[in-house]
Amino acid sequence: MRKLLFSLPFLVLAAPLAAQAGASADAQTDGAIVLPDFDTPAPPAEAALDGLAERLSDPATQDEIAATVSVLSEILLDLPLAPLIEPLADATADVADLPRRPVDPDLTLRRMSPRAGEVAQRVARDLPRTMDRMADASDGIAALIPALRDAFRQIEERVEGSLPRE
């Protein structure tokens, strides 16, 4: 349960990033591995990561995201769990051939763990520092991109050189 609550900020940040990556992804091929075409100019990945680093390290953005995650955490803590637990309890009872235990219809994460309310406060307090670390990591990834491009070029040259000529 704690892992879920602590991973919530990362999920909140990862969803928009994944959506951006999915929107710019090339169309699927028929299962073939396609190496990037290095003859055409590459999209400015470094610039995109630099922009990401700036956004993640912006105090106003950090405060806004921390407040949003804090509110979402509070909402999550008060969501009723019975609709989620009842089907699992039914399935478990059927598989284990045991009588079904009743599920409290008023059960929430906050009732399951009274100290769970501290999570929202900790997230709001710790999220800006985490975002700063993520910004630093994106700077490091941006620095690796030229080396990765060079490695792909070398792989492509060696793969093409080892293929039999038709």
Buried (B, 14 or more C-beta within 10 A) or exposed (E): EEEEBEEBBEEBBEEEEEEEEEEEEEEEEEEEEEEEEEEEEEEEBBEBBBEBBEBBBBEEBBEEBBEBBBEBBBEBBEEBBBEEBBEEBEEEEEEEEEEEEEBEEEBBBBBEBEEBBEBBEEBBEEBBEBBBEBBEBBBEBBEEBEEEBEEEEEEBEEEEEEEEEE
